[in-house]
């Protein structure tokens, strides 16, 4: 049965999978959601004998039903190739009493590669399927990792351009260097004076600007998104949870049908929502453990049922989670509101106008599968040090947030169900914070000297993504105020 996508803010607005991928965002700021989640009607034992590409086809073919087998396999085979430094694509490593799902073996050493390696292929295929003649302009806000992964995916892809906005002082030095050294005639990178939420708000505003849309159409352009608001990002993320589960089955650590818990360091909510959708498809997941850093808006929401972004924005050592407006949470809100787009729209309007909303008691009761908690900066650093000392395993700051929260969950519940922790970035991406946590002398050393020190103590090879930017020239140096984002886009596109 075909899966149709509809807007969270207007159930009458529908699209095929390829149309939803092309649009990125629905009208009135809504997000596209599937009208149903089909069952993953393949035996888990059988899936455990498949490689990552084969599992990806089984999952994605059920969600992206207007893609032919040939089209989808072409996208998958070209995405998950030698750009990953391990044949497993997403290996699962058992350390310190949990299973770490390493999602950072792609070309930009962060979990965003898992979806952004395939999104360009899905998008170009969608354009052909829908006879699109316009050049597609990927407009994206990033808190650090999406930007580079999207730039790498779309660089010099025919028929596309990409413009990435990032908070100038809100990403790690390695993250920034990765973006501003990006090659590609169709790429543009802009730092804004503001935070990630400002960047994301500016991008969403341009998506819903009908005047801008008309002007772009006249010039032969149309917007699409590489953010996790695009369903073409979310569906590929479902794959690695299914893959991780089936690796545990293949190793004999669990039997097919046994339940697992999933722990996700969460900012924009897309990564954990993908796990939720995988469960809806039939993956045996018991609890979703939502880990926040000190920007704990999601923890407070799960505790109280009130989402309130009216609070101090804190810059942490896990910058990809420094977010107060979790866009993908809207998809979950829509689901627990009984797929009532009017109710959902009312709540999202309150978030825009008042900065907060409160769900009903009935809606909150539908969140029983979720557990939220947060880790302080000190707890995050302590976890990095503890696991390094106990297991010789070095994790990045975001993974450490998840690991620290998982420890709190076990202490609070006594639940020792096997847990998969989403390890979202290489420690080399946040070298200074990681080395400081371990106890290294960092003050007098450059970030790249610390890279070499981390390599020495860990024995883990320095990723090509880091080696490539050691001496790479800066190619993008535009900085603007958050209020100037549209004018910058107009300038880049010569509107």
C-alpha positions as CSV (number, residue, x, y, z in Angstrom):
1,X,0.0,0.0,0.0
2,X,1.4,3.4,-1.0
3,X,2.5,5.8,1.7
4,X,1.2,9.3,1.2
5,X,2.7,12.2,3.1
6,X,0.6,15.0,4.7
7,X,1.3,18.2,6.5
8,X,1.3,18.4,10.3
9,X,-0.6,21.7,10.0
10,X,-3.0,20.9,7.2
11,X,-4.1,17.3,6.7
12,X,-5.6,18.3,3.3
13,X,-2.1,19.0,2.0
14,X,-0.7,15.8,0.7
15,X,2.3,14.7,-1.3
16,X,4.1,11.6,-2.6
17,X,7.4,10.7,-1.0
18,X,9.3,12.3,-3.9
19,X,7.2,15.5,-3.8
20,X,7.7,15.8,0.0
21,X,11.5,15.4,-0.5
22,X,11.5,18.1,-3.1
23,X,9.5,20.6,-1.1
24,X,11.3,19.9,2.2
25,X,8.8,21.9,4.2
26,X,5.0,21.9,3.8
27,X,2.9,25.1,3.5
28,X,2.4,27.2,6.6
29,X,5.6,25.8,8.1
30,X,4.2,22.3,8.5
31,X,6.3,19.1,8.3
32,X,5.5,16.2,6.1
33,X,4.6,13.0,7.9
34,X,3.5,9.5,6.6
35,X,-0.2,8.8,6.6
36,X,0.7,5.4,8.0
37,X,3.9,3.6,8.9
38,X,4.0,0.3,7.0
39,X,5.1,-2.9,8.8
40,X,8.6,-4.1,8.2
41,X,7.4,-7.5,7.0
42,X,10.8,-9.1,6.7
43,X,12.0,-11.6,9.3
44,X,14.5,-10.0,11.7
45,X,16.7,-13.1,11.5
46,X,16.8,-12.7,7.7
47,X,17.7,-9.0,8.0
48,X,20.6,-10.0,10.4
49,X,22.2,-11.7,7.4
50,X,22.0,-8.6,5.2
51,X,24.6,-5.8,4.8
52,X,23.8,-2.2,5.4
53,X,22.7,-1.5,1.8
54,X,20.3,-4.4,1.8
55,X,18.8,-3.4,5.1
56,X,18.5,0.2,3.8
57,X,16.5,-1.0,0.8
58,X,14.1,-3.1,2.9
59,X,13.4,-0.2,5.2
60,X,13.3,2.7,2.7
61,X,11.3,0.9,0.0
62,X,8.4,0.6,2.5
63,X,8.5,4.4,3.2
64,X,9.4,5.8,-0.2
65,X,6.8,4.0,-2.2
66,X,6.8,6.0,-5.4
67,X,10.5,5.2,-6.0
68,X,11.1,2.2,-8.2
69,X,13.4,-0.6,-7.0
70,X,16.0,0.5,-9.6
71,X,15.8,4.1,-8.5
72,X,16.1,3.4,-4.8
73,X,18.9,0.9,-5.2
74,X,20.8,3.3,-7.3
75,X,20.5,6.0,-4.6
76,X,21.5,3.5,-1.8
77,X,24.5,2.0,-3.7
78,X,25.9,5.4,-4.6
79,X,25.4,6.8,-1.1
80,X,26.9,4.0,1.0
81,X,30.1,3.4,-0.8
82,X,33.9,3.9,-0.2
83,X,33.3,7.3,1.4
84,X,32.7,5.3,4.6
85,X,35.9,4.1,6.2
86,X,34.4,0.8,7.3
87,X,32.6,-1.9,5.3
88,X,30.0,-2.1,8.1
89,X,29.0,1.6,7.5
90,X,27.6,1.8,11.0
91,X,29.5,-0.6,13.4
92,X,28.1,-1.5,16.8
93,X,30.8,-1.6,19.6
94,X,30.1,-3.0,23.0
95,X,31.8,-0.8,25.7
96,X,31.1,0.1,29.3
97,X,27.9,-2.0,29.6
98,X,26.2,-0.6,26.4
99,X,26.2,-0.9,22.6
100,X,27.6,2.2,20.9
101,X,26.2,2.6,17.4
102,X,29.0,4.4,15.6
103,X,27.4,6.7,13.1
104,X,30.6,8.8,12.3
105,X,32.4,6.7,9.8
106,X,31.4,8.8,6.8
107,X,33.3,11.6,5.0
108,X,32.5,14.3,7.5
109,X,32.8,12.1,10.7
110,X,29.3,12.8,12.1
111,X,26.0,11.0,12.0
112,X,24.5,13.4,9.5
113,X,26.5,11.6,6.8
114,X,24.2,8.6,7.2
115,X,21.3,10.5,5.7
116,X,23.1,13.3,3.8
117,X,25.1,10.9,1.8
118,X,21.8,9.7,0.2
119,X,19.7,12.8,0.2
120,X,21.3,14.4,-2.9
121,X,20.5,11.2,-4.9
122,X,17.0,11.1,-3.5
123,X,16.5,14.7,-4.4
124,X,17.8,14.6,-7.9
125,X,15.8,11.4,-8.6
126,X,12.7,13.2,-7.2
127,X,13.3,16.1,-9.5
128,X,13.4,13.9,-12.5
129,X,10.3,12.0,-11.4
130,X,8.4,15.2,-11.1
131,X,9.7,16.8,-14.3
132,X,11.3,19.7,-12.4
133,X,13.1,22.2,-14.6
134,X,14.2,24.7,-11.9
135,X,17.6,24.6,-10.2
136,X,17.1,23.3,-6.7
137,X,18.5,25.6,-4.0
138,X,19.2,23.7,-0.7
139,X,18.7,26.2,2.1
140,X,19.9,24.9,5.4
141,X,20.6,26.0,9.0
142,X,23.2,24.0,11.0
143,X,24.3,23.7,14.6
144,X,27.5,22.3,13.3
145,X,27.3,18.9,11.6
146,X,24.4,19.1,9.1
147,X,26.2,22.0,7.3
148,X,29.4,20.1,6.4
149,X,27.6,16.9,5.6
150,X,25.1,18.7,3.4
151,X,27.8,20.7,1.7
152,X,29.9,17.5,1.0
153,X,26.8,15.7,-0.3
154,X,25.6,18.5,-2.7
155,X,29.0,19.9,-3.8
156,X,28.9,20.1,-7.6
157,X,25.8,18.0,-7.9
158,X,24.2,19.2,-11.3
159,X,21.0,21.1,-11.0
160,X,21.5,22.1,-7.4
161,X,23.0,24.9,-5.3
162,X,23.5,24.9,-1.5
163,X,23.5,27.7,1.0
164,X,24.3,26.9,4.6
165,X,23.9,29.3,7.6
166,X,25.6,28.6,10.9
167,X,26.0,30.5,14.2
168,X,29.4,32.2,13.9
169,X,30.4,31.6,17.5
170,X,28.4,28.5,18.1
171,X,30.3,25.6,16.5
172,X,33.6,23.9,17.2
173,X,36.8,25.1,15.4
174,X,37.0,21.9,13.5
175,X,33.3,22.1,12.5
176,X,33.8,25.7,11.3
177,X,37.0,24.8,9.4
178,X,35.2,21.9,7.7
179,X,32.5,24.2,6.4
180,X,34.5,27.3,5.4
181,X,37.0,25.3,3.4
182,X,34.3,23.5,1.4
183,X,35.0,23.3,-2.4
184,X,32.3,23.4,-5.0
185,X,31.1,26.0,-7.4
186,X,27.5,25.6,-6.2
187,X,28.3,26.0,-2.4
188,X,27.9,29.0,-0.1
189,X,28.5,29.2,3.6
190,X,27.4,32.1,5.8
191,X,28.1,32.7,9.5
192,X,25.4,34.6,11.3
193,X,25.6,36.8,14.4
194,X,23.1,34.8,16.4
195,X,22.5,31.2,17.5
196,X,21.2,28.1,15.7
197,X,17.6,28.8,16.6
198,X,18.0,32.3,14.9
199,X,19.5,30.6,11.8
200,X,16.7,28.0,11.7
201,X,14.0,30.6,12.2
202,X,15.4,32.7,9.3
203,X,15.5,29.7,7.0
204,X,11.9,28.7,7.8
205,X,10.8,32.3,7.2
206,X,12.3,32.2,3.7
207,X,10.6,28.9,2.9
208,X,7.2,30.3,3.6
209,X,7.8,33.7,1.8
210,X,5.5,33.6,-1.2
211,X,7.0,36.7,-2.7
212,X,10.5,35.3,-2.6
213,X,9.2,32.0,-4.0
214,X,7.7,33.8,-7.0
215,X,10.9,35.8,-7.6
216,X,13.0,32.7,-7.5
217,X,10.7,30.8,-9.8
218,X,11.1,33.6,-12.4
219,X,14.8,33.1,-12.2
220,X,14.6,29.3,-12.4
221,X,15.1,28.4,-8.8
222,X,13.2,26.7,-6.0
223,X,14.0,25.9,-2.4
224,X,14.4,22.6,-0.8
225,X,15.9,21.6,2.6
226,X,18.7,19.3,3.8
227,X,17.7,19.8,7.4
228,X,16.0,16.9,9.3
229,X,12.7,18.6,8.6
230,X,13.0,17.0,5.2
231,X,11.5,13.5,5.2
232,X,14.3,12.5,2.9
233,X,16.6,12.9,5.9
234,X,14.4,11.2,8.4
235,X,13.7,7.9,6.5
236,X,17.4,7.0,6.0
237,X,17.9,7.5,9.7
238,X,15.4,4.8,10.5
239,X,17.7,2.4,8.7
240,X,20.6,2.4,11.2
241,X,18.4,1.5,14.2
242,X,17.1,-1.6,12.3
243,X,20.7,-2.3,11.3
244,X,22.0,-2.0,14.8
245,X,19.3,-4.3,16.2
246,X,20.0,-7.0,13.6
247,X,23.7,-6.8,14.3
248,X,23.0,-7.7,17.9
249,X,20.9,-10.6,16.6
250,X,23.7,-11.7,14.3
251,X,26.2,-11.7,17.1
252,X,23.8,-13.7,19.3
253,X,23.7,-10.9,21.9
254,X,19.9,-10.9,21.7
255,X,17.3,-13.1,20.0
256,X,15.0,-11.8,17.3
257,X,12.0,-10.3,19.0
258,X,13.9,-9.3,22.2
259,X,13.4,-5.7,23.2
260,X,16.2,-3.1,23.3
261,X,16.4,0.5,24.6
262,X,17.7,3.3,22.4
263,X,19.6,6.2,23.8
264,X,20.0,9.3,21.7
265,X,21.8,12.7,22.3
266,X,19.0,15.0,21.2
267,X,18.8,18.5,20.0
268,X,16.5,18.9,16.9
269,X,14.7,15.6,17.7
270,X,15.0,14.0,14.3
271,X,17.4,11.3,15.3
272,X,15.3,9.9,18.1
273,X,12.1,10.4,16.0
274,X,13.7,8.1,13.4
275,X,14.0,5.4,16.1
276,X,10.3,6.0,17.1
277,X,9.3,5.5,13.5
278,X,11.4,2.3,13.3
279,X,9.5,1.0,16.3
280,X,6.2,1.9,14.6
281,X,7.4,-0.2,11.7
282,X,7.9,-3.1,14.1
283,X,11.4,-2.9,15.6
284,X,11.2,-4.2,19.2
285,X,12.2,-1.0,21.1
286,X,11.1,-0.7,24.7
287,X,12.2,2.8,25.8
288,X,13.5,5.9,24.0
289,X,16.0,7.6,26.3
290,X,16.2,11.3,25.2
291,X,19.5,12.8,26.4
292,X,19.9,16.6,26.6
293,X,22.8,18.9,27.5
294,X,22.3,22.0,29.6
295,X,19.9,23.4,27.0
296,X,17.4,21.0,28.6
297,X,14.1,22.1,26.9
298,X,13.3,18.5,25.9
299,X,13.9,17.1,29.4
300,X,11.6,19.7,30.9
301,X,9.0,19.0,28.3
302,X,9.0,15.2,29.1
303,X,8.8,16.0,32.8
304,X,6.0,18.6,32.7
305,X,4.2,18.5,29.3
306,X,5.2,22.2,28.8
307,X,7.5,23.1,26.0
308,X,9.1,26.5,26.9
309,X,11.9,28.0,24.9
310,X,11.9,31.2,27.0
311,X,15.2,30.6,28.7
312,X,18.9,31.3,28.5
313,X,20.6,29.8,25.5
314,X,23.8,28.1,26.8
315,X,26.9,27.4,24.7
316,X,28.2,24.0,25.6
317,X,30.9,21.5,24.5
318,X,28.2,19.6,22.6
319,X,27.2,22.4,20.2
320,X,25.1,20.3,17.8
321,X,22.6,20.0,20.7
322,X,22.6,23.7,21.6
323,X,19.0,24.1,20.4
324,X,15.9,25.5,22.1
325,X,13.4,24.9,19.2
326,X,13.4,21.2,18.4
327,X,11.7,21.2,15.0
328,X,11.1,17.5,14.6
329,X,9.3,17.3,17.9
330,X,6.3,18.7,15.9
331,X,6.0,15.3,14.2
332,X,5.6,13.6,17.5
333,X,3.2,16.2,18.8
334,X,1.1,15.7,15.7
335,X,1.1,11.9,16.4
336,X,0.1,12.2,20.1
337,X,-2.5,14.8,19.2
338,X,-4.3,12.0,17.3
339,X,-3.1,13.4,14.0
340,X,-5.2,16.5,14.5
341,X,-3.5,19.1,12.3
342,X,-5.7,21.9,13.7
343,X,-4.6,21.1,17.3
344,X,-1.0,20.8,16.3
345,X,-1.2,24.0,14.4
346,X,-2.6,25.8,17.4
347,X,0.3,24.5,19.6
348,X,2.9,25.5,17.0
349,X,1.4,29.0,16.7
350,X,1.7,29.4,20.5
351,X,5.4,28.4,20.3
352,X,5.9,31.2,17.7
353,X,3.9,33.9,19.5
354,X,4.5,33.1,23.1
355,X,7.5,30.8,23.0
356,X,5.8,28.0,24.8
357,X,2.9,25.5,24.7
358,X,1.4,22.9,27.0
359,X,0.1,19.5,25.8
360,X,-3.0,17.9,27.4
361,X,-2.8,15.1,30.0
362,X,-4.1,12.7,27.5
363,X,-1.3,13.6,25.1
364,X,1.3,13.4,27.8
365,X,0.1,9.8,28.6
366,X,1.1,8.8,25.1
367,X,4.7,9.7,25.8
368,X,5.2,6.8,28.3
369,X,7.8,5.2,26.0
370,X,10.1,8.2,26.4
371,X,12.4,9.0,29.2
372,X,14.2,12.4,29.3
373,X,17.2,13.5,31.3
374,X,20.2,15.8,30.9
375,X,23.9,15.9,31.6
376,X,25.8,18.9,32.9
377,X,29.1,19.9,31.3
378,X,30.9,18.4,34.3
379,X,29.0,15.1,34.0
380,X,29.7,15.0,30.2
381,X,33.5,15.4,30.8
382,X,33.4,12.9,33.7
383,X,31.8,10.3,31.4
384,X,34.4,10.7,28.7
385,X,37.2,10.3,31.3
386,X,35.5,7.3,33.0
387,X,34.9,5.3,29.9
388,X,38.4,6.0,28.6
389,X,39.9,4.8,31.9
390,X,37.6,1.7,32.1
391,X,37.5,0.6,28.5
392,X,40.1,2.6,26.6
393,X,37.2,3.9,24.5
394,X,37.1,7.6,23.6
395,X,33.8,9.2,22.8
396,X,32.9,12.7,21.6
397,X,31.0,15.2,23.8
398,X,27.6,14.5,22.3
399,X,27.9,10.7,22.8
400,X,29.0,11.4,26.3
401,X,25.8,13.3,27.0
402,X,23.9,10.2,26.0
403,X,26.1,7.9,28.0
404,X,25.8,10.0,31.1
405,X,22.0,10.1,30.8
406,X,21.9,6.4,30.2
407,X,23.7,5.8,33.5
408,X,21.1,8.0,35.2
409,X,18.3,6.0,33.6
410,X,19.7,2.7,34.8
411,X,20.3,4.1,38.3
412,X,16.7,5.5,38.4
413,X,14.9,2.5,37.0
414,X,17.1,-0.6,37.4
415,X,16.3,-1.4,33.8
416,X,19.2,-3.4,32.3
417,X,17.5,-4.1,28.9
418,X,20.3,-4.1,26.3
419,X,20.8,-0.5,25.2
420,X,22.0,1.0,21.9
421,X,23.6,4.4,22.3
422,X,23.7,6.5,19.2
423,X,27.3,7.7,18.9
424,X,26.9,10.7,16.8
425,X,30.3,12.1,16.1
426,X,34.0,11.3,16.1
427,X,36.0,12.5,19.1
428,X,38.3,14.2,16.6
429,X,35.5,16.6,15.7
430,X,35.6,18.0,19.3
431,X,39.3,17.4,20.1
432,X,39.9,20.1,22.6
433,X,36.8,19.3,24.7
434,X,37.6,15.6,24.6
435,X,41.3,16.1,25.5
436,X,40.4,18.4,28.4
437,X,38.0,15.8,29.7
438,X,40.6,13.1,29.6
439,X,43.1,15.4,31.4
440,X,45.4,16.5,28.7
441,X,47.4,19.8,28.8
442,X,45.5,21.8,26.2
443,X,46.0,25.5,26.9
444,X,49.2,26.0,24.8
445,X,48.3,23.7,22.0
446,X,46.5,24.3,18.7
447,X,43.5,22.2,17.8
448,X,45.5,20.2,15.3
449,X,48.3,19.6,17.8
450,X,45.6,18.1,20.0
451,X,44.4,16.0,17.1
452,X,47.9,14.4,17.0
453,X,47.9,14.0,20.8
454,X,44.5,12.3,20.7
455,X,45.8,10.0,18.0
456,X,48.8,9.1,20.2
457,X,46.8,8.1,23.2
458,X,43.9,6.5,21.5
459,X,45.6,4.6,18.6
460,X,42.6,5.5,16.5
461,X,43.7,6.8,13.1
462,X,43.1,10.5,12.4
463,X,40.1,10.6,10.0
464,X,40.7,11.8,6.5
465,X,38.1,14.6,7.1
466,X,40.4,16.1,9.7
467,X,43.6,15.6,7.7
468,X,42.1,17.3,4.7
469,X,41.4,20.6,6.5
470,X,44.8,21.0,8.3
471,X,46.1,23.4,5.6
472,X,43.0,23.9,3.4
473,X,42.4,27.6,2.5
474,X,39.2,29.4,3.7
475,X,36.9,29.7,0.7
476,X,33.8,31.1,2.5
477,X,34.2,34.2,4.8
478,X,30.7,35.8,4.7
479,X,29.3,36.8,8.0
480,X,26.0,38.6,8.5
481,X,23.5,39.6,11.2
482,X,20.5,37.2,11.6
483,X,18.3,40.0,10.2
484,X,20.2,40.0,6.9
485,X,19.8,36.3,5.9
486,X,17.3,36.9,3.1
487,X,19.3,39.7,1.6
488,X,22.4,37.4,1.5
489,X,20.4,34.7,-0.2
490,X,19.2,37.2,-2.8
491,X,22.8,38.3,-3.4
492,X,24.1,34.8,-3.8
493,X,21.3,33.9,-6.3
494,X,21.5,37.3,-8.0
495,X,17.8,37.9,-7.6
